[in-house]
Amino acid sequence: MPPPCASTSNSWPSPPGQCPVIDLSGLGFCDSSGITALLAARRHAQAPGARLDLACVPADTLPILVIVGLDQVFTIQA
């Protein structure tokens, strides 16, 4: 079963200048499937001048995002 984010992200892309935000406050666990879903959401959201931000990243998830380099791919809002 695909992660919920994978099925809902297909309704994008964002228009140029838009900045969708994924709120991760309810995230309890993130493995490679979650990382893949985040990257797929970014790919679907991308248009020239568009970006995708992550917000409310749990303290135990942030080190994982840093280790795999997603802090360089996404803007992580405080």
C-alpha positions as CSV (number, residue, x, y, z in Angstrom):
1,M,0.0,0.0,0.0
2,P,1.6,3.4,-1.0
3,P,2.1,6.0,1.6
4,P,-0.9,8.5,1.8
5,C,1.4,11.3,0.5
6,A,2.2,9.3,-2.6
7,S,-1.5,9.1,-3.7
8,T,-2.4,12.7,-2.9
9,S,0.6,14.4,-4.5
10,N,-0.5,13.4,-8.0
11,S,-2.9,16.4,-8.0
12,W,0.0,18.8,-8.3
13,P,2.2,20.5,-9.9
14,S,2.3,23.9,-8.3
15,P,2.1,27.0,-10.4
16,P,5.3,29.0,-10.6
17,G,5.8,31.1,-7.5
18,Q,3.7,28.8,-5.3
19,C,5.2,27.1,-2.3
20,P,3.2,24.1,-1.0
21,V,4.1,23.0,2.5
22,I,4.0,19.4,3.9
23,D,3.2,19.4,7.6
24,L,5.0,16.5,9.2
25,S,3.8,17.2,12.7
26,G,1.8,13.9,12.8
27,L,4.7,11.8,11.4
28,G,5.6,9.1,13.8
29,F,8.0,7.1,11.7
30,C,10.0,7.7,8.5
31,D,11.7,5.0,6.6
32,S,12.9,4.7,3.0
33,S,9.2,4.6,1.8
34,G,8.5,7.9,3.5
35,I,11.7,9.5,2.0
36,T,10.6,8.2,-1.4
37,A,7.1,9.7,-1.0
38,L,8.6,13.1,0.0
39,L,10.8,13.0,-3.1
40,A,7.9,12.0,-5.3
41,A,5.8,14.9,-3.9
42,R,8.7,17.3,-4.7
43,R,8.9,15.9,-8.2
44,H,5.2,16.4,-8.8
45,A,5.2,19.9,-7.2
46,Q,8.1,21.2,-9.3
47,A,7.5,23.8,-11.9
48,P,9.9,26.5,-12.8
49,G,10.1,28.8,-9.8
50,A,8.1,26.4,-7.5
51,R,9.4,24.7,-4.4
52,L,8.1,22.4,-1.7
53,D,8.8,23.0,2.0
54,L,8.6,20.8,5.0
55,A,7.1,22.1,8.3
56,C,6.9,20.8,11.8
57,V,9.5,18.1,11.3
58,P,9.6,15.9,14.4
59,A,12.9,16.2,16.4
60,D,13.6,12.5,15.9
61,T,13.0,12.7,12.1
62,L,15.2,15.7,11.4
63,P,18.5,13.8,11.8
64,I,17.3,11.2,9.3
65,L,16.5,13.9,6.7
66,V,19.9,15.4,7.3
67,I,21.7,12.1,6.9
68,V,20.1,11.4,3.6
69,G,20.6,14.9,2.4
70,L,16.9,16.0,2.2
71,D,17.8,19.2,4.1
72,Q,19.6,20.2,0.9
73,V,16.6,19.3,-1.2
74,F,13.8,20.8,0.8
75,T,13.5,24.0,2.8
76,I,12.7,22.9,6.3
77,Q,10.6,25.4,8.2
78,A,11.0,25.8,11.9
